[in-house]
């Protein structure tokens, strides 16, 4: 079994026997099957497989074998800390907190994260090299925001600024970047790609936690957004944007954006536009419940939060009605305790979807979106499914999550085996 602090042997062979398989796409489990993993790849699936010499053999005992979970909207550098610390502490502090959080995410069964903003490149490299334990990461680099946009956290005393202004501390550390005008947004987009971003993230609408922007606004001009899209397309990848409101979503879709992050105030006209564009929406079950981040009573942020959550049920209903391309993400940040609820957030989707659809969304469907990066893919190969030839990101669940989706809300108890890239990180079935 792997542990933090060193590269792991990827040449091992593992045979899992007597497992019922959720393959990431089908509504039903298979009968008892065996799965052979050689190196980092699923090499064989059959009713019976003879264990090769030296193989680790795991008797699943009828438990459910499924692909590793994925999160299409994660913030590696923010999930294990507060926004106040993220914006004010030294980068080494933030990075070490993020490394702890990344290992926790993997041990919750999330084997891949699409990172939607932050200086995660160094940690990703260390995880990929095996120095630290964590999920696969598809990085976006710095948030790209207009002045007064969703990633502009400057105080009112810091504006106006000279056109030849110095970069803020947050910009210097790669957390965010503020750009206005076609030339600036193109430069900043290209800088993110130069650093290793595999898709780009821009702020196209108002946000809850940001201090200056109302929720209903659209951000960037059409020319600015299209310029970012053009940069990404020239790099053979795509742009995702933060957008809650119908206005912001439509604004982004007209500019050629592929992925809408959130979309939780969508109306029917906008749902039709998403469908016609064959675009994606990475949605989160943000509700006024036990997982809501508290804001000061009566604050601008709290008012925006209540405005947002009022639209969430309708957005999911429209996504279901129009059969939109929907990904699952959590957008966990600013409240470290909330990251432990990552699986519980996924289970909430059973309010709108069947359990197998919920799991499909967080496995094969998310991976359809991840693979839109094309040749920029840092992890070539099929994933998000249990198929011969797929990468071996695998969970073994004690019980049947297609019957009881809430099993995924308690990964410590119910995930008895966690494997990423053919490496076992957890195995409670060991003798």
Number of C-alpha atoms within 10 A of each C-alpha: 12 17 15 15 11 14 16 18 13 14 11 16 22 22 22 22 26 20 25 24 25 23 21 25 17 14 15 12 19 14 12 18 19 25 25 25 27 20 18 22 22 24 17 15 20 12 12 12 15 10 16 13 7 9 16 15 15 19 14 23 14 19 22 23 30 25 32 29 29 30 29 29 22 24 26 32 27 26 26 28 21 15 15 9 13 23 17 11 13 13 17 9 12 21 20 14 18 22 22 17 23 29 19 18 26 24 21 25 31 29 28 28 26 25 26 27 26 21 26 26 17 10 22 22 14 16 22 18 13 18 16 21 29 29 26 24 25 27 29 29 29 29 28 29 25 23 19 19 26 28 26 21 18 15 9 10 7 8 10 8 9 7 6 6 8 10 11 12 14 21 14 11 16 19 22 25 25 22 20 15 14 17 12 16 25 21 14 21 29 18 14 23 20 11 15 17 26 29 29 27 27 33 25 32 27 26 25 21 19 19 20 21 23 19 23 19 18 24 26 25 17 17 12 21 27 22 22 29 25 20 21 22 15 10 17 15 23 23 26 24 28 26 33 29 26 22 19 27 31 21 21 31 21 13 18 21 25 22 28 28 27 28 29 27 25 25 18 16 10 20 23 15 15 24 15 10 14 12 18 22 27 26 24 26 23 22 18 14 8 8 16 13 17 12 14 9 9 8 11 17 22 17 16 19 22 13 15 22 18 15 19 21 17 16 22 23 15 17 24 14 11 13 11 19 20 24 30 27 26 23 25 23 21 20 17 15 13 19 24 19 19 22 23 19 22 25 22 19 20 16 13 14 16 15 22 20 19 22 33 26 29 25 29 24 23 28 22 17 20 21 19 17 22 15 13 18 15 17 15 11 11 18 27 29 25 26 19 17 17 19 26 29 29 27 27 26 25 20 18 19 21 19 11 12 22 20 20 27 20 15 24 12 12 20 25 19 23 27 24 25 21 24 23 21 18 22 17 11 11 12 5
